[in-house]
Amino acid sequence: QMAYLRNHIKKLNKLSIKNTAARLQEINSMLMHFHVPGNNLIAEDVLCNITYRMVKHDWCDALQKSGRNPTDLILQDLVDYFEQIEFNSLFQLSF
């Protein structure tokens, strides 16, 4: 499950980053219902890493250019930052 979450999920264009992150947290809360030894909830730093890896590369570049390190952010701060980028890109498309 972890390898799939880390390497194979991407944010869909029609879903907002806020909804995508909420869905990821929902999936995380369901993991404990799988009957696999050692199956625990995913730590927040890992959720941040998964979120970082699922967005567009230019969003990741913008985060790094801003001087922020994704490993230093909590999930909500990372989602808020990407939400701002998402809003700005949608605003620019409307003009």
C-alpha positions as CSV (number, residue, x, y, z in Angstrom):
1,Q,0.0,0.0,0.0
2,M,2.8,2.4,0.9
3,A,4.7,1.9,-2.3
4,Y,1.5,2.5,-4.3
5,L,0.7,5.7,-2.4
6,R,4.2,7.0,-2.7
7,N,4.8,6.2,-6.4
8,H,1.6,5.8,-8.3
9,I,-1.0,8.4,-7.3
10,K,-1.2,11.8,-8.9
11,K,-3.5,14.7,-8.3
12,L,-6.2,14.8,-10.9
13,N,-6.6,18.1,-12.7
14,K,-10.3,18.3,-12.0
15,L,-9.8,17.8,-8.2
16,S,-8.5,20.6,-6.0
17,I,-5.4,20.0,-3.9
18,K,-7.6,20.4,-0.8
19,N,-10.0,17.6,-1.9
20,T,-7.1,15.4,-3.0
21,A,-5.4,15.8,0.4
22,A,-8.6,15.1,2.2
23,R,-9.1,11.9,0.2
24,L,-5.5,10.9,1.0
25,Q,-6.2,11.4,4.7
26,E,-9.5,9.4,4.3
27,I,-7.5,6.5,2.7
28,N,-5.0,6.7,5.5
29,S,-7.8,6.4,8.1
30,M,-9.0,3.2,6.4
31,L,-5.6,1.5,6.4
32,M,-6.1,0.2,9.9
33,H,-9.1,-1.8,8.7
34,F,-6.9,-4.0,6.5
35,H,-5.8,-7.2,8.4
36,V,-2.1,-7.0,7.7
37,P,0.5,-7.3,10.5
38,G,2.0,-4.0,11.4
39,N,-0.5,-2.1,9.4
40,N,-0.6,1.4,11.0
41,L,-1.7,4.8,10.0
42,I,0.8,6.7,7.8
43,A,2.7,9.4,9.7
44,E,2.1,13.0,8.8
45,D,5.6,13.5,7.4
46,V,5.0,10.6,5.0
47,L,1.6,12.1,4.0
48,C,3.5,15.3,3.3
49,N,5.9,13.4,1.1
50,I,3.1,11.7,-0.8
51,T,1.3,15.0,-1.3
52,Y,4.5,16.6,-2.5
53,R,5.1,13.8,-5.0
54,M,1.5,13.8,-6.3
55,V,1.4,17.4,-7.5
56,K,2.7,19.0,-10.7
57,H,6.5,19.4,-10.9
58,D,6.2,23.1,-11.4
59,W,4.4,23.4,-8.1
60,C,7.2,21.6,-6.4
61,D,9.7,23.9,-8.1
62,A,7.8,26.9,-6.9
63,L,7.8,25.6,-3.3
64,Q,11.6,25.0,-3.4
65,K,12.2,28.4,-5.0
66,S,10.3,30.1,-2.2
67,G,12.9,28.7,0.2
68,R,10.6,26.3,1.9
69,N,11.6,22.7,2.5
70,P,8.6,20.3,2.1
71,T,10.1,18.1,4.9
72,D,9.8,21.1,7.3
73,L,6.1,21.7,6.7
74,I,3.1,20.1,8.3
75,L,0.5,18.7,5.9
76,Q,-1.9,21.6,6.3
77,D,0.8,24.1,5.6
78,L,1.9,22.2,2.5
79,V,-1.7,21.9,1.2
80,D,-2.3,25.6,1.9
81,Y,0.8,26.5,-0.1
82,F,-0.3,24.3,-3.0
83,E,-3.8,25.6,-2.8
84,Q,-2.5,29.2,-3.3
85,I,-0.5,28.0,-6.3
86,E,-3.6,26.3,-7.7
87,F,-5.7,29.4,-7.2
88,N,-3.1,31.6,-8.8
89,S,-2.8,29.3,-11.8
90,L,-6.6,29.2,-12.2
91,F,-6.8,32.9,-11.9
92,Q,-4.2,33.4,-14.6
93,L,-6.0,31.0,-16.9
94,S,-9.2,33.1,-16.7
95,F,-7.4,36.1,-18.2
